[in-house]
Amino acid sequence: LVKKVAANISIPFTVGGGINELKDVDRLLSAGADKVSINSAALRNPSLIEEIAKNFGSQVCVVAIDANYENGDWICYLNGGRIP
């Protein structure tokens, strides 16, 4: 899918979902993505952010946080907002 999108648009695009390790990032960038967006992996393994920046450049990694304001506090969620 990423290859098809890259072949049909002329703007930078970001891909997210299921990115847990460097090989996932490499696969997506090789397919034509300009950036990757990580969410759950950033919370579970914060060092992945630095690893991506070190191996591919800091411009490649976007961190997206699913959060909700509950009882006076911000709560981060994992897995597409399903797990607090």
Phi and psi restraints in degrees (range 20) as a CNS / XPLOR table:
assign (resid 1 and name C) (resid 2 and name N)
       (resid 2 and name CA) (resid 2 and name C) 1.0 -61.8 20.0 2
assign (resid 2 and name N) (resid 2 and name CA)
       (resid 2 and name C) (resid 3 and name N) 1.0 -40.9 20.0 2
assign (resid 2 and name C) (resid 3 and name N)
       (resid 3 and name CA) (resid 3 and name C) 1.0 -61.8 20.0 2
assign (resid 3 and name N) (resid 3 and name CA)
       (resid 3 and name C) (resid 4 and name N) 1.0 -41.0 20.0 2
assign (resid 3 and name C) (resid 4 and name N)
       (resid 4 and name CA) (resid 4 and name C) 1.0 -64.7 20.0 2
assign (resid 4 and name N) (resid 4 and name CA)
       (resid 4 and name C) (resid 5 and name N) 1.0 -43.9 20.0 2
assign (resid 4 and name C) (resid 5 and name N)
       (resid 5 and name CA) (resid 5 and name C) 1.0 -62.1 20.0 2
assign (resid 5 and name N) (resid 5 and name CA)
       (resid 5 and name C) (resid 6 and name N) 1.0 -47.9 20.0 2
assign (resid 5 and name C) (resid 6 and name N)
       (resid 6 and name CA) (resid 6 and name C) 1.0 -59.2 20.0 2
assign (resid 6 and name N) (resid 6 and name CA)
       (resid 6 and name C) (resid 7 and name N) 1.0 -35.4 20.0 2
assign (resid 6 and name C) (resid 7 and name N)
       (resid 7 and name CA) (resid 7 and name C) 1.0 -74.5 20.0 2
assign (resid 7 and name N) (resid 7 and name CA)
       (resid 7 and name C) (resid 8 and name N) 1.0 -18.1 20.0 2
assign (resid 7 and name C) (resid 8 and name N)
       (resid 8 and name CA) (resid 8 and name C) 1.0 -113.0 20.0 2
assign (resid 8 and name N) (resid 8 and name CA)
       (resid 8 and name C) (resid 9 and name N) 1.0 0.7 20.0 2
assign (resid 8 and name C) (resid 9 and name N)
       (resid 9 and name CA) (resid 9 and name C) 1.0 -129.6 20.0 2
assign (resid 9 and name N) (resid 9 and name CA)
       (resid 9 and name C) (resid 10 and name N) 1.0 159.9 20.0 2
assign (resid 9 and name C) (resid 10 and name N)
       (resid 10 and name CA) (resid 10 and name C) 1.0 -123.3 20.0 2
assign (resid 10 and name N) (resid 10 and name CA)
       (resid 10 and name C) (resid 11 and name N) 1.0 31.8 20.0 2
assign (resid 10 and name C) (resid 11 and name N)
       (resid 11 and name CA) (resid 11 and name C) 1.0 -127.5 20.0 2
assign (resid 11 and name N) (resid 11 and name CA)
       (resid 11 and name C) (resid 12 and name N) 1.0 155.7 20.0 2
assign (resid 11 and name C) (resid 12 and name N)
       (resid 12 and name CA) (resid 12 and name C) 1.0 -63.8 20.0 2
assign (resid 12 and name N) (resid 12 and name CA)
       (resid 12 and name C) (resid 13 and name N) 1.0 145.7 20.0 2
assign (resid 12 and name C) (resid 13 and name N)
       (resid 13 and name CA) (resid 13 and name C) 1.0 -142.1 20.0 2
assign (resid 13 and name N) (resid 13 and name CA)
       (resid 13 and name C) (resid 14 and name N) 1.0 153.3 20.0 2
assign (resid 13 and name C) (resid 14 and name N)
       (resid 14 and name CA) (resid 14 and name C) 1.0 -113.0 20.0 2
assign (resid 14 and name N) (resid 14 and name CA)
       (resid 14 and name C) (resid 15 and name N) 1.0 139.3 20.0 2
assign (resid 14 and name C) (resid 15 and name N)
       (resid 15 and name CA) (resid 15 and name C) 1.0 -119.1 20.0 2
assign (resid 15 and name N) (resid 15 and name CA)
       (resid 15 and name C) (resid 16 and name N) 1.0 136.2 20.0 2
assign (resid 15 and name C) (resid 16 and name N)
       (resid 16 and name CA) (resid 16 and name C) 1.0 -136.6 20.0 2
assign (resid 16 and name N) (resid 16 and name CA)
       (resid 16 and name C) (resid 17 and name N) 1.0 165.3 20.0 2
assign (resid 16 and name C) (resid 17 and name N)
       (resid 17 and name CA) (resid 17 and name C) 1.0 109.6 20.0 2
assign (resid 17 and name N) (resid 17 and name CA)
       (resid 17 and name C) (resid 18 and name N) 1.0 117.3 20.0 2
assign (resid 17 and name C) (resid 18 and name N)
       (resid 18 and name CA) (resid 18 and name C) 1.0 73.7 20.0 2
assign (resid 18 and name N) (resid 18 and name CA)
       (resid 18 and name C) (resid 19 and name N) 1.0 16.9 20.0 2
assign (resid 18 and name C) (resid 19 and name N)
       (resid 19 and name CA) (resid 19 and name C) 1.0 -91.1 20.0 2
assign (resid 19 and name N) (resid 19 and name CA)
       (resid 19 and name C) (resid 20 and name N) 1.0 110.4 20.0 2
assign (resid 19 and name C) (resid 20 and name N)
       (resid 20 and name CA) (resid 20 and name C) 1.0 -123.9 20.0 2
assign (resid 20 and name N) (resid 20 and name CA)
       (resid 20 and name C) (resid 21 and name N) 1.0 -14.7 20.0 2
assign (resid 20 and name C) (resid 21 and name N)
       (resid 21 and name CA) (resid 21 and name C) 1.0 -152.6 20.0 2
assign (resid 21 and name N) (resid 21 and name CA)
       (resid 21 and name C) (resid 22 and name N) 1.0 170.3 20.0 2
assign (resid 21 and name C) (resid 22 and name N)
       (resid 22 and name CA) (resid 22 and name C) 1.0 -59.1 20.0 2
assign (resid 22 and name N) (resid 22 and name CA)
       (resid 22 and name C) (resid 23 and name N) 1.0 -35.4 20.0 2
assign (resid 22 and name C) (resid 23 and name N)
       (resid 23 and name CA) (resid 23 and name C) 1.0 -64.8 20.0 2
assign (resid 23 and name N) (resid 23 and name CA)
       (resid 23 and name C) (resid 24 and name N) 1.0 -29.7 20.0 2
assign (resid 23 and name C) (resid 24 and name N)
       (resid 24 and name CA) (resid 24 and name C) 1.0 -66.1 20.0 2
assign (resid 24 and name N) (resid 24 and name CA)
       (resid 24 and name C) (resid 25 and name N) 1.0 -42.9 20.0 2
assign (resid 24 and name C) (resid 25 and name N)
       (resid 25 and name CA) (resid 25 and name C) 1.0 -63.0 20.0 2
assign (resid 25 and name N) (resid 25 and name CA)
       (resid 25 and name C) (resid 26 and name N) 1.0 -47.5 20.0 2
assign (resid 25 and name C) (resid 26 and name N)
       (resid 26 and name CA) (resid 26 and name C) 1.0 -58.7 20.0 2
assign (resid 26 and name N) (resid 26 and name CA)
       (resid 26 and name C) (resid 27 and name N) 1.0 -44.0 20.0 2
assign (resid 26 and name C) (resid 27 and name N)
       (resid 27 and name CA) (resid 27 and name C) 1.0 -61.6 20.0 2
assign (resid 27 and name N) (resid 27 and name CA)
       (resid 27 and name C) (resid 28 and name N) 1.0 -43.5 20.0 2
assign (resid 27 and name C) (resid 28 and name N)
       (resid 28 and name CA) (resid 28 and name C) 1.0 -70.9 20.0 2
assign (resid 28 and name N) (resid 28 and name CA)
       (resid 28 and name C) (resid 29 and name N) 1.0 -41.1 20.0 2
assign (resid 28 and name C) (resid 29 and name N)
       (resid 29 and name CA) (resid 29 and name C) 1.0 -66.0 20.0 2
assign (resid 29 and name N) (resid 29 and name CA)
       (resid 29 and name C) (resid 30 and name N) 1.0 -39.6 20.0 2
assign (resid 29 and name C) (resid 30 and name N)
       (resid 30 and name CA) (resid 30 and name C) 1.0 -64.4 20.0 2
assign (resid 30 and name N) (resid 30 and name CA)
       (resid 30 and name C) (resid 31 and name N) 1.0 -28.8 20.0 2
assign (resid 30 and name C) (resid 31 and name N)
       (resid 31 and name CA) (resid 31 and name C) 1.0 -80.7 20.0 2
assign (resid 31 and name N) (resid 31 and name CA)
       (resid 31 and name C) (resid 32 and name N) 1.0 -10.7 20.0 2
assign (resid 31 and name C) (resid 32 and name N)
       (resid 32 and name CA) (resid 32 and name C) 1.0 122.9 20.0 2
assign (resid 32 and name N) (resid 32 and name CA)
       (resid 32 and name C) (resid 33 and name N) 1.0 -4.6 20.0 2
assign (resid 32 and name C) (resid 33 and name N)
       (resid 33 and name CA) (resid 33 and name C) 1.0 -66.7 20.0 2
assign (resid 33 and name N) (resid 33 and name CA)
       (resid 33 and name C) (resid 34 and name N) 1.0 147.5 20.0 2
assign (resid 33 and name C) (resid 34 and name N)
       (resid 34 and name CA) (resid 34 and name C) 1.0 -91.5 20.0 2
assign (resid 34 and name N) (resid 34 and name CA)
       (resid 34 and name C) (resid 35 and name N) 1.0 -31.2 20.0 2
assign (resid 34 and name C) (resid 35 and name N)
       (resid 35 and name CA) (resid 35 and name C) 1.0 -143.3 20.0 2
assign (resid 35 and name N) (resid 35 and name CA)
       (resid 35 and name C) (resid 36 and name N) 1.0 162.4 20.0 2
assign (resid 35 and name C) (resid 36 and name N)
       (resid 36 and name CA) (resid 36 and name C) 1.0 -122.3 20.0 2
assign (resid 36 and name N) (resid 36 and name CA)
       (resid 36 and name C) (resid 37 and name N) 1.0 148.7 20.0 2
assign (resid 36 and name C) (resid 37 and name N)
       (resid 37 and name CA) (resid 37 and name C) 1.0 -115.1 20.0 2
assign (resid 37 and name N) (resid 37 and name CA)
       (resid 37 and name C) (resid 38 and name N) 1.0 124.2 20.0 2
assign (resid 37 and name C) (resid 38 and name N)
       (resid 38 and name CA) (resid 38 and name C) 1.0 -115.8 20.0 2
assign (resid 38 and name N) (resid 38 and name CA)
       (resid 38 and name C) (resid 39 and name N) 1.0 148.4 20.0 2
assign (resid 38 and name C) (resid 39 and name N)
       (resid 39 and name CA) (resid 39 and name C) 1.0 -132.2 20.0 2
assign (resid 39 and name N) (resid 39 and name CA)
       (resid 39 and name C) (resid 40 and name N) 1.0 -83.1 20.0 2
assign (resid 39 and name C) (resid 40 and name N)
       (resid 40 and name CA) (resid 40 and name C) 1.0 -56.7 20.0 2
assign (resid 40 and name N) (resid 40 and name CA)
       (resid 40 and name C) (resid 41 and name N) 1.0 -41.0 20.0 2
assign (resid 40 and name C) (resid 41 and name N)
       (resid 41 and name CA) (resid 41 and name C) 1.0 -63.0 20.0 2
assign (resid 41 and name N) (resid 41 and name CA)
       (resid 41 and name C) (resid 42 and name N) 1.0 -32.7 20.0 2
assign (resid 41 and name C) (resid 42 and name N)
       (resid 42 and name CA) (resid 42 and name C) 1.0 -67.5 20.0 2
assign (resid 42 and name N) (resid 42 and name CA)
       (resid 42 and name C) (resid 43 and name N) 1.0 -33.6 20.0 2
assign (resid 42 and name C) (resid 43 and name N)
       (resid 43 and name CA) (resid 43 and name C) 1.0 -79.8 20.0 2
assign (resid 43 and name N) (resid 43 and name CA)
       (resid 43 and name C) (resid 44 and name N) 1.0 -38.5 20.0 2
assign (resid 43 and name C) (resid 44 and name N)
       (resid 44 and name CA) (resid 44 and name C) 1.0 -76.3 20.0 2
assign (resid 44 and name N) (resid 44 and name CA)
       (resid 44 and name C) (resid 45 and name N) 1.0 -34.0 20.0 2
assign (resid 44 and name C) (resid 45 and name N)
       (resid 45 and name CA) (resid 45 and name C) 1.0 -141.1 20.0 2
assign (resid 45 and name N) (resid 45 and name CA)
       (resid 45 and name C) (resid 46 and name N) 1.0 75.6 20.0 2
assign (resid 45 and name C) (resid 46 and name N)
       (resid 46 and name CA) (resid 46 and name C) 1.0 -56.8 20.0 2
assign (resid 46 and name N) (resid 46 and name CA)
       (resid 46 and name C) (resid 47 and name N) 1.0 -25.8 20.0 2
assign (resid 46 and name C) (resid 47 and name N)
       (resid 47 and name CA) (resid 47 and name C) 1.0 -66.8 20.0 2
assign (resid 47 and name N) (resid 47 and name CA)
       (resid 47 and name C) (resid 48 and name N) 1.0 -17.8 20.0 2
assign (resid 47 and name C) (resid 48 and name N)
       (resid 48 and name CA) (resid 48 and name C) 1.0 -61.0 20.0 2
assign (resid 48 and name N) (resid 48 and name CA)
       (resid 48 and name C) (resid 49 and name N) 1.0 -33.9 20.0 2
assign (resid 48 and name C) (resid 49 and name N)
       (resid 49 and name CA) (resid 49 and name C) 1.0 -58.9 20.0 2
assign (resid 49 and name N) (resid 49 and name CA)
       (resid 49 and name C) (resid 50 and name N) 1.0 -49.7 20.0 2
assign (resid 49 and name C) (resid 50 and name N)
       (resid 50 and name CA) (resid 50 and name C) 1.0 -66.0 20.0 2
assign (resid 50 and name N) (resid 50 and name CA)
       (resid 50 and name C) (resid 51 and name N) 1.0 -38.3 20.0 2
assign (resid 50 and name C) (resid 51 and name N)
       (resid 51 and name CA) (resid 51 and name C) 1.0 -62.6 20.0 2
assign (resid 51 and name N) (resid 51 and name CA)
       (resid 51 and name C) (resid 52 and name N) 1.0 -42.5 20.0 2
assign (resid 51 and name C) (resid 52 and name N)
       (resid 52 and name CA) (resid 52 and name C) 1.0 -63.7 20.0 2
assign (resid 52 and name N) (resid 52 and name CA)
       (resid 52 and name C) (resid 53 and name N) 1.0 -47.0 20.0 2
assign (resid 52 and name C) (resid 53 and name N)
       (resid 53 and name CA) (resid 53 and name C) 1.0 -60.5 20.0 2
assign (resid 53 and name N) (resid 53 and name CA)
       (resid 53 and name C) (resid 54 and name N) 1.0 -42.8 20.0 2
assign (resid 53 and name C) (resid 54 and name N)
       (resid 54 and name CA) (resid 54 and name C) 1.0 -66.0 20.0 2
assign (resid 54 and name N) (resid 54 and name CA)
       (resid 54 and name C) (resid 55 and name N) 1.0 -39.9 20.0 2
assign (resid 54 and name C) (resid 55 and name N)
       (resid 55 and name CA) (resid 55 and name C) 1.0 -87.6 20.0 2
assign (resid 55 and name N) (resid 55 and name CA)
       (resid 55 and name C) (resid 56 and name N) 1.0 -28.5 20.0 2
assign (resid 55 and name C) (resid 56 and name N)
       (resid 56 and name CA) (resid 56 and name C) 1.0 -125.9 20.0 2
assign (resid 56 and name N) (resid 56 and name CA)
       (resid 56 and name C) (resid 57 and name N) 1.0 -8.7 20.0 2
assign (resid 56 and name C) (resid 57 and name N)
       (resid 57 and name CA) (resid 57 and name C) 1.0 103.4 20.0 2
assign (resid 57 and name N) (resid 57 and name CA)
       (resid 57 and name C) (resid 58 and name N) 1.0 143.9 20.0 2
assign (resid 57 and name C) (resid 58 and name N)
       (resid 58 and name CA) (resid 58 and name C) 1.0 -65.6 20.0 2
assign (resid 58 and name N) (resid 58 and name CA)
       (resid 58 and name C) (resid 59 and name N) 1.0 -22.1 20.0 2
assign (resid 58 and name C) (resid 59 and name N)
       (resid 59 and name CA) (resid 59 and name C) 1.0 -71.1 20.0 2
assign (resid 59 and name N) (resid 59 and name CA)
       (resid 59 and name C) (resid 60 and name N) 1.0 -14.4 20.0 2
assign (resid 59 and name C) (resid 60 and name N)
       (resid 60 and name CA) (resid 60 and name C) 1.0 -80.4 20.0 2
assign (resid 60 and name N) (resid 60 and name CA)
       (resid 60 and name C) (resid 61 and name N) 1.0 -28.5 20.0 2
assign (resid 60 and name C) (resid 61 and name N)
       (resid 61 and name CA) (resid 61 and name C) 1.0 -102.4 20.0 2
assign (resid 61 and name N) (resid 61 and name CA)
       (resid 61 and name C) (resid 62 and name N) 1.0 125.1 20.0 2
assign (resid 61 and name C) (resid 62 and name N)
       (resid 62 and name CA) (resid 62 and name C) 1.0 -115.3 20.0 2
assign (resid 62 and name N) (resid 62 and name CA)
       (resid 62 and name C) (resid 63 and name N) 1.0 131.5 20.0 2
assign (resid 62 and name C) (resid 63 and name N)
       (resid 63 and name CA) (resid 63 and name C) 1.0 -103.1 20.0 2
assign (resid 63 and name N) (resid 63 and name CA)
       (resid 63 and name C) (resid 64 and name N) 1.0 122.3 20.0 2
assign (resid 63 and name C) (resid 64 and name N)
       (resid 64 and name CA) (resid 64 and name C) 1.0 -108.9 20.0 2
assign (resid 64 and name N) (resid 64 and name CA)
       (resid 64 and name C) (resid 65 and name N) 1.0 133.5 20.0 2
assign (resid 64 and name C) (resid 65 and name N)
       (resid 65 and name CA) (resid 65 and name C) 1.0 -118.5 20.0 2
assign (resid 65 and name N) (resid 65 and name CA)
       (resid 65 and name C) (resid 66 and name N) 1.0 124.7 20.0 2
assign (resid 65 and name C) (resid 66 and name N)
       (resid 66 and name CA) (resid 66 and name C) 1.0 -88.4 20.0 2
assign (resid 66 and name N) (resid 66 and name CA)
       (resid 66 and name C) (resid 67 and name N) 1.0 118.5 20.0 2
assign (resid 66 and name C) (resid 67 and name N)
       (resid 67 and name CA) (resid 67 and name C) 1.0 -139.0 20.0 2
assign (resid 67 and name N) (resid 67 and name CA)
       (resid 67 and name C) (resid 68 and name N) 1.0 156.6 20.0 2
assign (resid 67 and name C) (resid 68 and name N)
       (resid 68 and name CA) (resid 68 and name C) 1.0 -141.7 20.0 2
assign (resid 68 and name N) (resid 68 and name CA)
       (resid 68 and name C) (resid 69 and name N) 1.0 140.3 20.0 2
assign (resid 68 and name C) (resid 69 and name N)
       (resid 69 and name CA) (resid 69 and name C) 1.0 -86.9 20.0 2
assign (resid 69 and name N) (resid 69 and name CA)
       (resid 69 and name C) (resid 70 and name N) 1.0 113.4 20.0 2
assign (resid 69 and name C) (resid 70 and name N)
       (resid 70 and name CA) (resid 70 and name C) 1.0 -131.1 20.0 2
assign (resid 70 and name N) (resid 70 and name CA)
       (resid 70 and name C) (resid 71 and name N) 1.0 126.5 20.0 2
assign (resid 70 and name C) (resid 71 and name N)
       (resid 71 and name CA) (resid 71 and name C) 1.0 51.1 20.0 2
assign (resid 71 and name N) (resid 71 and name CA)
       (resid 71 and name C) (resid 72 and name N) 1.0 42.7 20.0 2
assign (resid 71 and name C) (resid 72 and name N)
       (resid 72 and name CA) (resid 72 and name C) 1.0 80.9 20.0 2
assign (resid 72 and name N) (resid 72 and name CA)
       (resid 72 and name C) (resid 73 and name N) 1.0 9.0 20.0 2
assign (resid 72 and name C) (resid 73 and name N)
       (resid 73 and name CA) (resid 73 and name C) 1.0 -136.2 20.0 2
assign (resid 73 and name N) (resid 73 and name CA)
       (resid 73 and name C) (resid 74 and name N) 1.0 149.6 20.0 2
assign (resid 73 and name C) (resid 74 and name N)
       (resid 74 and name CA) (resid 74 and name C) 1.0 -86.6 20.0 2
assign (resid 74 and name N) (resid 74 and name CA)
       (resid 74 and name C) (resid 75 and name N) 1.0 129.8 20.0 2
assign (resid 74 and name C) (resid 75 and name N)
       (resid 75 and name CA) (resid 75 and name C) 1.0 -116.0 20.0 2
assign (resid 75 and name N) (resid 75 and name CA)
       (resid 75 and name C) (resid 76 and name N) 1.0 127.6 20.0 2
assign (resid 75 and name C) (resid 76 and name N)
       (resid 76 and name CA) (resid 76 and name C) 1.0 -85.2 20.0 2
assign (resid 76 and name N) (resid 76 and name CA)
       (resid 76 and name C) (resid 77 and name N) 1.0 142.9 20.0 2
assign (resid 76 and name C) (resid 77 and name N)
       (resid 77 and name CA) (resid 77 and name C) 1.0 -118.9 20.0 2
assign (resid 77 and name N) (resid 77 and name CA)
       (resid 77 and name C) (resid 78 and name N) 1.0 151.2 20.0 2
assign (resid 77 and name C) (resid 78 and name N)
       (resid 78 and name CA) (resid 78 and name C) 1.0 -110.0 20.0 2
assign (resid 78 and name N) (resid 78 and name CA)
       (resid 78 and name C) (resid 79 and name N) 1.0 169.9 20.0 2
assign (resid 78 and name C) (resid 79 and name N)
       (resid 79 and name CA) (resid 79 and name C) 1.0 51.6 20.0 2
assign (resid 79 and name N) (resid 79 and name CA)
       (resid 79 and name C) (resid 80 and name N) 1.0 57.1 20.0 2
assign (resid 79 and name C) (resid 80 and name N)
       (resid 80 and name CA) (resid 80 and name C) 1.0 66.1 20.0 2
assign (resid 80 and name N) (resid 80 and name CA)
       (resid 80 and name C) (resid 81 and name N) 1.0 30.5 20.0 2
assign (resid 80 and name C) (resid 81 and name N)
       (resid 81 and name CA) (resid 81 and name C) 1.0 84.9 20.0 2
assign (resid 81 and name N) (resid 81 and name CA)
       (resid 81 and name C) (resid 82 and name N) 1.0 12.6 20.0 2
assign (resid 81 and name C) (resid 82 and name N)
       (resid 82 and name CA) (resid 82 and name C) 1.0 -93.8 20.0 2
assign (resid 82 and name N) (resid 82 and name CA)
       (resid 82 and name C) (resid 83 and name N) 1.0 -25.3 20.0 2
assign (resid 82 and name C) (resid 83 and name N)
       (resid 83 and name CA) (resid 83 and name C) 1.0 -121.4 20.0 2
assign (resid 83 and name N) (resid 83 and name CA)
       (resid 83 and name C) (resid 84 and name N) 1.0 117.8 20.0 2
